[in-house]
Structures are given as structure tokens and as C-alpha cells.
Amino acid sequence: PTESYPKLASKARRPKNDRMEVINEDDQMSNAKTSKLSDSASDEGFNSGNQSPEPEERKRERRRNNRDESKKRRRNHKNNNPITKI
């Protein structure tokens, strides 16, 4: 039973389904390891150090500003492109 793809040392460059199988195997292994420990420490609240979520309007405003900034940057980049000035 010879595989069609070349045998490589890295896990990359395999067909996608092979990669998924490898990932799933790894997941099962890690789940087996962690399931023994999970009674003592719960995963709940491990994220509690994060800031409260941003209010909707501030999020919108920040995104608008970022979009405007990137537009300006893009425009400037076009104007400063030496190739187009020839």
C-alpha cells in the first residue's frame, strides 16, 4: 500500500483529510490527558481577566476610524508609488 504523496518529515503538505485525521488523533490524545485533571480545576472563569466588552457605538466608531486611516494610507501609498510617476 504505497501512498501517492511523497513521504515528508513535516506533517504539512499532506492531503487535507489526512491532516484532519492527524489533528483529530492529537485532540483525542490531549483530551484523554486533560480529562483526568478536569475534576480539580474547572475551566470556568479562566477568561475573567479580560476587559468588559466594548459598547456597540464605541466599537462602531473605532472601526470607522480604522477604516478611514487605512483608506488614507492606501491613497498616500498610491501617490508615493515611484513606478507610476515615470
N, C-alpha and C positions, 0 to 999 in steps of 0.2 A: 504493500500500500504506500506508494510514493505520492507526496503532496505536489501540487503543481507549482506552488510558490517556493522560491529559494529559501533554504534554511539560514536564518539570520540570528545573530546573538540577541538583538534587541527584540522587545515584544512588539515594536511598531512595525509598520509595513506588512501586516497580515491582513487578510480579508476582514471586513468589519465584523462579521458574525463570529469569527474566531476570537477577535479582540473582546467582544462582548462575553463570550464564554469564559475567557480568562478573568475578566473583571468580575463576573458573577462568582466564579470559584473563589477569588480573593475575598469578595464580600462575605461569602458563606464562612470562610475561614475566620475572618475578623469577627463576624457575628458570634461564632462559636466561642471565641476567646472572650468577647465582652459580655456575653450573656451570663457567664459565671459571676462576673463582678457587679452586674447591674442591680442586684438587690440592695447593696450597701449604699451606693450613691445614685440618686436619681438624676436624670438629665435635665429635669425641670429647673428653670431659673438660671441656667448657665449663661443665658444671654442678658441677664438683668443689668449688666454694667452699661448697656447701650443707652444712648440718649432717647428721650421720648420722641415719637415720630413727628416729623416736621408738619406744621399746619399746612393745609392744602394751598392757601393763597401764597404763602411764602415759597413753597415748592415751585408753584407755577412761575412766580416772579424770578426765582433763581434760574429756572430753566430758560426763561425768555432772555435773561441777561446772558447766559452762557451761549445761547443760540446767536444773539446779536454779536457777541465777541467773536465767535468763530466765523461769522459772516464777514466781519471787518477784517479779520486775519486773512481769510481767503482772498478778499478783494485786494488787500495790500500785497499779498503774495503774487497775485496776477500782475499787479502794476510793477512790481520789482523784479519780475522774471526777465533775466538778461536775454534769453533766447528770442522772446517776442519783440524786443526792441531793435533787432537788426533791420 
